[in-house]
């Protein structure tokens, strides 16, 4: 008590100005210091020792100033007091500014994980259809489909619709019935034009249909299961990442779960060896879709079921766990490249020109899908590309002979250029600018702490390397072949691609080696030709081994015993039914399974063979036969028009045409098999007559 009274008396003798600055300085320092501690504690895993030392030093300084400042006032050492106060006040804006940027960056990182999604369902109908109470509505059967089922039911309830409902397992079958007017309306995601507009069967869906009802609801992101089960490892350990480019010109990724997977690139990175592998997965590659009962379809169609379905499908394909994913749309690419100040890319010379005004240039629509005056063009060669130019180059495929394969290569070039540019970042402000630019157009399942661990990878790179391009990127080269598959749901062929298992196995092995899951065998010998320029070997290049996906051949004109033998070899249960025909007895005149259908999708097939009796066929509408083959003349003609590789068409109208088609089929088979002996055509009549010419994907 005595000490307190003495201190109080002495403080009263100190000038009010000194006392004011003393207490204001203590309060300002304390407030900004607490804010600073709050900020740097967010940087978990980054320079932990230094952060703790900094907190201790500044805490000790606070104690020193509190005591020393008080003693200086009481002893009337004004100069010392002023000096200590100025030093202490200098720390305040340092604490404040640094904490502001740390918390802003941290907040931007947290916003990348979109836990809420605005789902929107549309009820659409063909523009010429008049919808009324007797109209039939199509709806997806699965209750896991938010837009095709859950929100659809709410549209029905909210609008008191009492119409008959037909349920479907997939959108393709439902849209086929809509176009064939077997149903009058159906429920789809609001971005149906993006999801189905690039499908061979519905290229003009945006103009063909109209929206009758729409309902939106914000719900927890269905892909949250991916977020919850994301890898627990930091980026300082070997990891895999799937980069998904979203085909959307809209700004933001918080609307709708379904999207069109325009780009799929699987990356492995080993921070210990600073090596990466990049595997561009062709969007048209025909694979089993994991979340759709493993039905075969183009791999980009898995995006219609959300990110989790894409990840599951690729994991099933490669047998490699995917630790993280990054999903970015068009605007995100533009903003990211611009935030980096552009990227340096060697633009490849196109095989074709957009028009006479842009000969030799690469031209593509802009990020908003606009042509005309908004067309984005660039010359070839090494140059600095801005955001719009980088996106245009990454999307352009129609000007190159190998189309999507060239685009895959260009996308990898852009990613590699961005990776090199990121390494040049030197300030928190630069990092903040990038996060601000892409946070609204980027989504990932990486936690904030995992993203922050990139700092340690960058630190190791700077400490352990001196090369300007310290990260070694190994590119892949997937061998592929054309695979036009007939789709019964749409009644048309899809321009799919098959892949050679040997090539994929080599790529997968390289990724596993990079992840440390397998050991690389040392190469003890090599060959070199001094007359040829050396090029880095591409993983998977030229490997065309392994079984190819097969399709149902056109067996019209073939002998039933040959077809029966073929069925036995393929493990397919085949049955034969006789029909009156002028063809030779036992000759196949029609088949229930359309040629071009993937064999993996069927287990049995029915063939119709001639009984050798010529009869007059009288049409009788009342005498329908459920066993009438679905593969009629029109379907065969459609098959012929769709693709030369799908086999020759048949015509059942006359015996002469039938005989000619049978001979043509045999000739085509002999030609495809490179056989010159016509007498052996019967032994060569198999699925090889449909063998497609192979090509390769350069990545």
C-alpha positions in Angstrom: 0.0 0.0 0.0 2.8 2.4 0.9 4.6 1.6 -2.4 1.5 2.2 -4.4 0.8 5.6 -2.7 4.4 6.6 -3.3 4.2 5.6 -6.9 0.9 7.5 -7.4 2.4 10.6 -5.9 5.4 10.4 -8.2 3.2 9.8 -11.2 1.2 13.0 -10.5 4.5 14.9 -10.7 5.0 13.6 -14.3 3.6 15.8 -17.0 0.3 14.8 -18.5 1.8 14.6 -22.0 4.3 12.0 -20.9 1.7 10.0 -19.1 -0.6 10.2 -22.1 2.0 8.9 -24.6 3.1 6.2 -22.2 -0.3 4.7 -21.7 -1.3 5.2 -25.4 1.9 3.5 -26.5 1.3 0.5 -24.2 -2.3 0.1 -25.4 -1.3 0.5 -29.1 1.6 -2.0 -28.8 -0.5 -4.5 -26.9 -3.4 -4.4 -29.4 -1.3 -4.7 -32.5 1.0 -7.3 -30.9 -2.1 -9.5 -30.1 -3.3 -9.1 -33.7 0.2 -10.0 -34.9 0.2 -13.1 -32.7 -3.2 -14.1 -34.1 -1.9 -13.8 -37.6 1.4 -15.6 -37.4 -0.2 -18.5 -35.4 -2.2 -19.2 -38.6 1.1 -19.9 -40.4 1.3 -23.4 -38.9 4.2 -25.4 -40.2 6.0 -22.4 -41.6 9.2 -21.4 -39.7 7.8 -22.5 -36.4 11.0 -21.8 -34.4 11.4 -18.4 -35.9 7.8 -17.5 -35.2 8.1 -18.6 -31.5 11.3 -16.6 -31.1 9.7 -13.5 -32.6 6.7 -13.7 -30.2 9.1 -14.1 -27.3 11.3 -11.2 -28.3 8.4 -8.8 -28.9 6.8 -9.9 -25.6 10.1 -9.2 -23.8 10.3 -5.8 -25.5 6.8 -5.0 -24.2 7.8 -5.9 -20.7 11.0 -3.8 -21.0 9.2 -0.8 -22.3 6.5 -1.0 -19.7 9.1 -1.0 -16.9 11.8 1.2 -18.4 9.4 3.7 -19.7 7.9 4.0 -16.3 11.3 4.5 -14.6 12.3 7.1 -17.2 9.2 9.1 -16.5 9.7 8.9 -12.7 13.4 9.8 -13.0 12.6 12.5 -15.5 14.9 11.1 -18.2 12.8 12.6 -21.0 15.3 11.8 -23.9 15.5 8.1 -23.0 11.7 8.0 -22.6 11.1 9.5 -26.0 13.6 7.2 -27.6 12.0 4.1 -26.1 8.5 5.3 -27.0 9.4 6.0 -30.6 11.0 2.5 -31.0 7.9 0.9 -29.5 5.5 2.9 -31.7 7.5 1.8 -34.8 6.6 -1.8 -34.0 2.9 -1.0 -34.0 2.4 -0.4 -37.8 4.8 -3.3 -38.5 2.5 -5.6 -36.5 -0.6 -4.2 -38.1 0.5 -4.3 -41.7 2.0 -7.7 -41.5 -1.0 -9.1 -39.7 -3.3 -7.6 -42.2 -1.7 -9.3 -45.2 -1.3 -12.6 -43.3 -4.9 -12.7 -42.4 -6.0 -11.6 -45.8 -4.0 -14.4 -47.5 -5.3 -16.9 -45.0 -8.8 -15.8 -45.6 -8.4 -16.1 -49.3 -7.0 -19.7 -48.9 -10.0 -20.7 -46.7 -12.4 -19.4 -49.4 -11.0 -21.7 -52.0 -12.8 -24.7 -50.4 -16.4 -24.1 -51.4 -18.4 -26.0 -48.8 -21.7 -24.6 -50.1 -22.9 -24.9 -53.7 -25.9 -23.3 -55.3 -27.6 -26.2 -57.1 -30.2 -25.4 -59.9 -32.5 -27.7 -61.6 -34.4 -26.9 -64.9 -37.4 -28.6 -66.4 -36.9 -28.3 -70.1 -38.9 -29.2 -73.2 -38.5 -29.0 -76.9 -39.4 -25.5 -78.1 -42.2 -26.8 -80.4 -43.7 -29.0 -77.6 -46.9 -27.7 -75.9 -46.7 -28.7 -72.3 -50.0 -29.5 -70.4 -51.4 -31.7 -67.7 -51.3 -34.8 -69.8 -47.6 -34.4 -70.7 -45.1 -37.0 -69.5 -42.0 -35.8 -67.5 -38.7 -37.6 -67.3 -36.7 -37.6 -64.1 -33.4 -39.3 -63.0 -34.1 -42.3 -60.8 -31.2 -42.0 -58.4 -31.9 -40.0 -55.3 -28.2 -39.1 -55.1 -28.7 -36.8 -58.1 -29.5 -33.4 -56.5 -30.5 -31.6 -59.7 -32.0 -34.5 -61.6 -34.0 -35.9 -58.7 -34.0 -34.0 -55.4 -34.7 -30.5 -56.7 -36.9 -32.0 -59.5 -39.3 -33.3 -56.8 -39.4 -29.8 -55.3 -40.3 -28.3 -58.7 -43.1 -30.8 -59.0 -44.4 -30.0 -55.5 -44.0 -26.2 -55.7 -45.9 -26.1 -59.0 -48.5 -28.7 -58.2 -47.6 -30.8 -61.2 -49.6 -34.0 -61.4 -48.1 -35.3 -64.6 -47.0 -38.8 -65.2 -43.3 -39.3 -64.3 -40.9 -41.6 -66.2 -37.7 -42.4 -64.4 -34.3 -43.0 -66.1 -31.0 -44.4 -65.0 -29.0 -41.9 -67.1 -29.4 -38.5 -68.9 -28.6 -39.9 -72.3 -31.6 -42.2 -72.4 -33.8 -39.5 -71.0 -32.7 -36.9 -73.6 -33.1 -39.4 -76.4 -36.7 -40.0 -75.4 -37.2 -36.2 -75.1 -36.0 -35.7 -78.7 -38.0 -38.7 -79.9 -41.0 -37.2 -78.2 -41.6 -40.2 -76.0 -41.6 -37.8 -73.1 -42.6 -34.2 -73.2 -40.2 -32.7 -70.6 -37.4 -33.6 -68.3 -35.3 -32.3 -65.4 -31.6 -31.5 -66.0 -28.9 -29.3 -64.4 -29.1 -25.6 -65.3 -25.8 -25.9 -67.2 -27.3 -28.5 -69.5 -26.0 -26.6 -72.6 -22.4 -27.1 -71.4 -22.9 -30.7 -70.2 -24.6 -32.0 -73.3 -23.9 -29.4 -76.0 -20.6 -31.1 -77.0 -22.2 -34.5 -77.2 -22.5 -35.8 -80.8 -26.2 -36.4 -80.3 -27.2 -33.0 -78.9 -24.9 -30.3 -80.4 -27.7 -27.7 -80.6 -29.5 -28.4 -77.3 -29.2 -24.8 -76.2 -31.4 -23.8 -79.1 -33.6 -26.9 -79.3 -35.1 -26.6 -75.8 -36.7 -24.1 -73.5 -36.9 -23.9 -69.7 -40.4 -24.3 -68.2 -39.5 -24.3 -64.5 -36.4 -23.5 -62.5 -35.5 -24.0 -58.9 -32.3 -23.2 -57.0 -31.2 -24.2 -53.5 -27.9 -23.8 -51.7 -26.7 -27.0 -50.2 -23.6 -28.6 -48.8 -21.3 -29.4 -51.6 -21.9 -33.0 -52.6 -18.2 -33.3 -53.2 -17.7 -32.7 -49.5 -16.9 -36.4 -49.2 -13.8 -35.7 -51.2 -12.9 -32.8 -48.9 -13.5 -34.9 -45.8 -11.4 -37.8 -47.1 -8.6 -35.7 -48.5 -5.0 -36.7 -47.9 -3.6 -35.9 -44.5 -0.1 -35.5 -45.9 1.6 -32.1 -46.4 3.0 -31.1 -49.7 6.5 -31.8 -48.4 5.8 -35.5 -49.1 5.3 -37.1 -52.6 1.7 -36.5 -53.7 -0.7 -36.7 -56.6 -2.9 -33.9 -57.9 -5.7 -33.9 -60.5 -6.1 -30.7 -62.4 -9.6 -30.3 -63.8 -10.3 -27.5 -66.3 -14.0 -26.5 -66.3 -15.5 -25.6 -69.7 -17.3 -22.6 -68.5 -17.1 -18.9 -69.3 -19.0 -17.9 -66.2 -17.2 -16.3 -63.3 -17.2 -18.4 -60.1 -17.4 -22.1 -59.2 -20.1 -22.0 -56.6 -23.0 -23.0 -58.9 -23.9 -26.6 -59.7 -22.1 -29.8 -58.9 -22.0 -31.0 -62.5 -19.5 -29.6 -65.0 -17.9 -30.4 -68.4 -14.4 -31.7 -67.8 -12.6 -29.9 -70.6 -9.1 -30.7 -69.2 -7.9 -33.6 -67.0 -4.3 -33.7 -66.1 -2.9 -36.0 -63.5 0.3 -34.8 -61.8 2.7 -36.5 -59.4 5.3 -34.4 -57.6 8.1 -35.5 -55.4 9.4 -32.6 -53.4 12.5 -34.6 -52.3 13.8 -35.1 -55.8 12.0 -32.1 -57.3 10.6 -34.3 -60.1 7.1 -34.2 -61.5 5.2 -36.3 -64.1 2.3 -34.9 -66.1 -0.3 -37.2 -67.7 -2.9 -35.5 -69.8 -6.0 -37.8 -70.0 -7.8 -37.4 -73.3 -11.3 -36.2 -72.7 -12.7 -38.7 -75.3 -11.0 -41.7 -73.8 -13.6 -44.5 -73.4 -13.4 -46.0 -69.8 -15.8 -47.4 -67.2 -17.4 -44.5 -65.2 -17.0 -45.5 -61.5 -20.1 -43.7 -60.2 -22.3 -44.9 -63.1 -22.2 -48.6 -62.5 -18.9 -48.8 -64.4 -20.7 -48.2 -67.7 -18.3 -47.3 -70.5 -18.4 -43.7 -71.6 -16.0 -40.8 -72.5 -14.1 -40.0 -69.4 -15.1 -36.3 -69.4 -18.7 -37.4 -68.9 -17.9 -38.4 -65.3 -17.8 -34.7 -64.6 -21.5 -34.6 -64.9 -21.6 -36.4 -61.5 -19.2 -34.0 -59.8 -15.5 -34.0 -58.9 -15.8 -37.1 -56.7 -16.9 -39.2 -59.7 -14.0 -37.9 -61.8 -11.5 -38.7 -59.1 -13.0 -42.2 -58.5 -12.9 -43.0 -62.2 -9.3 -41.9 -62.7 -8.2 -43.7 -59.6 -9.9 -46.9 -60.9 -8.1 -46.4 -64.3 -4.6 -45.8 -62.9 -4.8 -47.7 -59.6 -3.1 -44.7 -58.0 -4.7 -42.7 -55.1 -5.3 -39.0 -55.9 -4.4 -36.9 -52.9 -5.6 -33.5 -54.1 -7.6 -32.0 -56.8 -7.7 -28.4 -58.3 -10.6 -27.3 -60.3 -10.4 -24.1 -62.3 -12.6 -22.5 -65.0 -11.8 -20.3 -68.0 -11.8 -17.0 -66.1 -9.5 -18.5 -63.4 -6.9 -19.3 -66.0 -7.1 -15.8 -67.5 -6.8 -14.1 -64.0 -4.0 -16.4 -62.9 -1.8 -15.8 -65.9 -2.4 -12.0 -65.8 -1.6 -12.0 -62.0 1.7 -13.7 -62.9 2.5 -11.0 -65.4 2.1 -13.3 -68.3 3.9 -16.6 -69.3 6.6 -17.4 -71.9 5.4 -20.1 -74.3 6.6 -21.5 -77.6 3.4 -21.4 -79.6 3.3 -24.3 -82.1 2.6 -23.7 -85.7 -0.9 -24.7 -86.7 -1.7 -27.1 -89.5 -4.6 -25.1 -90.8 -5.6 -21.4 -90.8 -8.6 -19.9 -89.2 -9.3 -17.7 -92.2 -7.4 -15.9 -95.0 -6.7 -12.9 -92.7 -4.9 -15.0 -90.1 -2.8 -17.4 -92.1 -0.2 -19.2 -90.0 -1.6 -17.8 -86.7 -3.3 -19.6 -83.8 -6.8 -18.2 -83.3 -9.5 -19.1 -80.8 -12.6 -17.6 -79.2 -12.1 -15.6 -76.0 -12.9 -16.6 -72.4 -16.6 -15.6 -73.0 -16.8 -17.7 -76.1 -17.0 -14.7 -78.4 -15.7 -14.6 -82.0 -15.6 -11.7 -84.4 -13.8 -8.6 -83.0 -13.1 -10.6 -79.8 -11.2 -13.3 -81.6 -7.9 -14.0 -79.9 -5.0 -14.6 -82.3 -1.2 -15.0 -81.8 1.8 -15.6 -84.0 3.9 -18.8 -83.6 7.2 -19.1 -81.8 8.4 -18.2 -78.3 6.5 -15.2 -76.9 5.0 -13.7 -73.8 1.2 -14.6 -73.5 -1.3 -12.8 -71.5 -4.3 -14.5 -69.8 -6.7 -14.5 -72.8 -3.9 -15.6 -75.2 -2.8 -18.4 -72.8 -6.4 -19.7 -72.5 -6.9 -19.5 -76.3 -3.8 -21.5 -77.0 -4.7 -24.1 -74.3 -8.1 -24.5 -75.9 -7.3 -24.4 -79.6 -7.6 -27.8 -81.3 -9.4 -27.3 -84.6 -6.4 -25.8 -86.3 -4.2 -28.8 -85.6 -4.4 -32.2 -87.4 -4.2 -34.2 -84.2 -6.9 -32.0 -82.6 -7.4 -32.8 -78.9 -4.0 -34.4 -78.7 -2.3 -31.1 -79.7 -4.4 -29.3 -77.2 -3.3 -31.7 -74.4 0.3 -30.8 -75.2 -0.3 -27.1 -75.2 -2.1 -27.3 -71.9 1.0 -28.9 -70.4 3.2 -26.2 -71.9 1.0 -23.5 -70.3 1.1 -25.3 -66.9 4.9 -25.7 -67.1 5.3 -22.0 -68.0 3.1 -21.0 -65.0 5.1 -23.2 -62.6 8.3 -21.5 -63.7 6.8 -18.1 -63.3 5.5 -18.9 -59.8 9.1 -19.6 -58.7 10.0 -16.0 -59.4 7.5 -14.7 -56.7 9.3 -12.9 -53.9 6.8 -11.0 -51.8 3.6 -11.7 -49.8 1.9 -9.0 -51.9 2.6 -11.1 -55.1 1.2 -14.2 -53.4 -1.9 -12.2 -52.3 -2.5 -10.9 -55.8 -2.6 -14.4 -57.2 -4.9 -15.7 -54.5 -7.2 -12.7 -55.0 -7.3 -13.3 -58.7 -8.2 -17.0 -58.6 -10.0 -17.6 -55.3 -13.4 -17.2 -56.9 -12.6 -19.4 -59.9 -10.6 -22.2 -58.2 -11.7 -25.0 -56.0 -9.5 -27.6 -54.2 -9.7 -30.2 -51.4 -6.4 -29.1 -50.0 -6.7 -27.6 -46.5 -5.3 -24.2 -45.8 -2.4 -25.7 -43.8 -1.5 -28.0 -46.7 -1.4 -25.1 -49.1 0.8 -23.2 -46.7 3.2 -26.1 -46.6 4.2 -25.1 -50.2 6.4 -22.6 -48.5 8.7 -25.3 -47.2 9.0 -26.8 -50.7 9.9 -23.5 -52.2 12.4 -22.9 -49.4 14.1 -26.2 -50.0 14.3 -25.4 -53.8 16.0 -22.1 -53.1 18.5 -23.6 -50.6 19.4 -26.7 -52.5 19.4 -25.7 -56.1 21.0 -23.0 -58.2 19.3 -23.8 -61.5 16.6 -21.5 -62.8 14.6 -24.5 -63.8 15.2 -26.8 -60.8 11.9 -28.8 -61.2 12.3 -31.7 -63.6 9.0 -32.4 -65.4 8.6 -35.7 -67.2 5.9 -35.7 -69.9 4.0 -38.7 -71.1 2.9 -40.1 -74.5 -0.2 -42.2 -74.5 -0.8 -44.4 -77.5 -4.4 -44.4 -78.7 -6.7 -45.6 -81.4 -10.0 -44.4 -82.9 -13.0 -46.1 -81.3 -16.4 -45.0 -82.8 -18.9 -46.7 -80.5 -22.6 -47.0 -81.3 -24.8 -45.7 -78.5 -28.3 -47.2 -78.5 -29.6 -44.5 -76.1 -29.0 -41.8 -78.7 -29.0 -43.9 -81.8 -25.7 -42.5 -83.0 -22.0 -43.0 -82.9 -19.7 -41.3 -80.5 -16.2 -40.3 -81.5 -14.4 -42.0 -78.6 -10.7 -43.0 -78.2 -9.3 -46.3 -76.9 -5.9 -46.6 -75.3 -3.2 -49.2 -75.5 -2.8 -50.9 -72.0 1.0 -51.2 -72.5 1.3 -47.5 -73.0 -0.8 -46.7 -69.9 1.1 -49.2 -67.8 4.4 -47.4 -68.6 2.9 -44.1 -67.6 1.5 -45.5 -64.4 4.8 -47.1 -63.5 6.6 -43.8 -64.0 4.2 -42.0 -61.7 4.5 -44.7 -59.0 8.3 -44.5 -59.2 8.1 -40.7 -58.8 5.9 -41.2 -55.7 8.4 -43.7 -54.3 5.9 -46.6 -54.5 8.2 -48.5 -56.9 11.9 -48.7 -57.5 13.3 -47.7 -60.9 15.6 -50.1 -62.6 18.9 -48.5 -63.7 19.5 -48.3 -67.4 22.9 -49.9 -68.1 23.0 -49.6 -71.9 21.8 -47.2 -74.4 22.1 -46.4 -78.1 22.8 -43.1 -79.8 22.9 -42.0 -83.4 25.1 -39.0 -83.9 23.3 -38.2 -87.2 20.1 -37.6 -85.4 19.1 -34.8 -83.0 18.6 -36.1 -79.4 15.2 -35.7 -78.0 14.1 -36.6 -74.5 12.2 -39.9 -74.6 8.5 -39.6 -73.7 7.0 -42.1 -71.3 4.7 -44.5 -73.1 5.7 -43.5 -76.6 5.3 -46.1 -79.3 3.9 -48.8 -76.9 0.9 -50.4 -78.6 0.7 -53.7 -76.8 -2.3 -55.1 -74.9 -5.9 -55.9 -75.8 -8.0 -53.3 -77.5 -11.6 -52.6 -76.8 -13.8 -54.5 -79.3 -17.1 -53.6 -80.9 -19.8 -55.7 -82.4 -19.1 -56.4 -86.1 -21.6 -56.4 -88.9 -22.3 -60.1 -89.4 -24.9 -59.8 -92.2 -23.9 -62.1 -95.0 -21.8 -64.4 -92.8 -22.4 -68.1 -92.1 -24.1 -68.9 -88.8 -21.4 -71.4 -87.9 -18.7 -68.8 -88.3 -20.7 -66.4 -86.1 -21.3 -69.2 -83.6 -17.5 -69.8 -83.4 -16.9 -66.1 -83.0 -19.4 -65.9 -80.1 -17.7 -68.8 -78.4 -14.3 -67.1 -78.6 -15.6 -63.9 -77.2 -17.6 -65.5 -74.4 -20.9 -64.2 -75.7 -24.1 -66.2 -75.5 -25.5 -66.2 -79.1 -28.9 -67.5 -80.3 -30.1 -67.9 -83.9 -33.6 -67.5 -85.3 -34.7 -68.5 -88.8 -36.4 -66.1 -91.2 -37.9 -66.5 -94.6 -35.3 -65.1 -97.1 -33.9 -65.6 -100.6 -30.4 -65.8 -99.2 -28.6 -69.1 -98.7 -29.7 -71.2 -95.8 -27.8 -70.4 -92.6 -26.7 -67.0 -93.8 -27.1 -64.1 -91.3 -29.7 -61.6 -92.6 -29.9 -59.4 -89.6 -28.7 -59.0 -86.0 -30.5 -57.7 -82.9 -27.3 -56.1 -81.4 -26.3 -53.1 -83.6 -22.9 -53.2 -85.0 -20.5 -50.8 -83.3 -21.8 -51.5 -79.8 -19.0 -52.2 -77.3 -18.7 -55.9 -76.6 -18.0 -55.3 -72.9 -21.5 -53.9 -72.6 -23.3 -57.0 -73.8 -23.4 -60.7 -72.7 -25.7 -62.1 -75.3 -26.8 -61.5 -78.9 -29.5 -62.7 -81.2 -28.9 -63.3 -84.9 -31.5 -63.9 -87.7 -30.5 -66.4 -90.3 -32.1 -67.3 -93.7 -34.0 -70.5 -94.0 -33.4 -70.4 -97.8 -37.1 -70.1 -98.7 -38.1 -67.1 -100.9 -41.4 -65.7 -99.7 -43.5 -62.6 -100.2 -43.5 -60.5 -97.1 -46.9 -58.8 -96.3 -46.9 -56.0 -93.9 -49.4 -56.5 -91.1 -49.5 -53.8 -88.4 -51.5 -56.1 -86.1 -48.9 -58.8 -86.3 -46.0 -57.3 -84.4 -43.3 -59.6 -83.2 -41.4 -58.7 -80.1 -38.4 -60.6 -81.5 -38.1 -58.3 -84.5 -34.4 -57.3 -84.6 -33.6 -53.7 -83.7 -30.8 -53.5 -86.2 -32.8 -52.7 -89.4 -31.8 -51.2 -92.7 -31.8 -47.7 -91.4 -29.5 -48.5 -88.5 -27.1 -50.2 -90.9 -27.1 -47.2 -93.2 -26.6 -45.0 -90.2 -23.7 -47.2 -89.2 -22.2 -46.8 -92.6 -22.5 -43.1 -92.7 -21.1 -42.7 -89.2 -17.7 -44.2 -89.8 -15.9 -46.3 -92.4 -14.3 -48.1 -89.5 -17.6 -49.4 -88.3 -18.0 -51.9 -91.1 -20.0 -52.0 -94.3 -23.8 -51.5 -94.4 -26.3 -54.1 -95.6 -29.5 -53.9 -97.6 -32.2 -56.5 -97.2 -34.4 -55.2 -100.0 -33.3 -57.6 -102.7 -31.2 -60.7 -103.1 -28.8 -59.0 -105.5 -28.0 -56.1 -103.2 -27.7 -58.6 -100.3 -25.2 -60.6 -102.3 -23.2 -57.5 -103.3 -23.1 -56.3 -99.7 -21.9 -59.6 -98.5 -19.1 -59.6 -101.0 -18.2 -56.0 -100.1 -18.1 -57.0 -96.5 -15.8 -59.9 -97.3 -13.5 -57.6 -99.4 -13.3 -55.0 -96.6 -12.4 -57.7 -94.2 -9.7 -59.0 -96.4 -8.3 -55.6 -97.0 -8.3 -54.7 -93.3 -6.5 -57.9 -92.4 -3.9 -57.3 -95.2 -4.8 -60.6 -96.8 -4.4 -61.0 -100.5 -5.9 -64.5 -100.9 -9.6 -64.2 -101.5 -10.1 -67.9 -100.9 -9.3 -67.4 -97.3 -11.8 -64.7 -96.6 -14.1 -66.9 -94.6 -11.3 -67.5 -92.0 -10.6 -63.8 -91.8 -14.1 -62.7 -91.2 -13.8 -61.4 -87.6 -13.7 -58.3 -85.6 -10.4 -57.3 -87.2 -12.2 -56.0 -90.2 -13.1 -53.2 -87.8 -9.6 -52.6 -86.6 -8.9 -48.9 -86.4 -5.7 -47.2 -87.4 -3.7 -46.4 -84.3 -2.1 -43.1 -83.4 -0.5 -41.6 -80.4 -1.0 -38.9 -77.9 1.9 -36.5 -77.5 2.1 -34.9 -74.1 
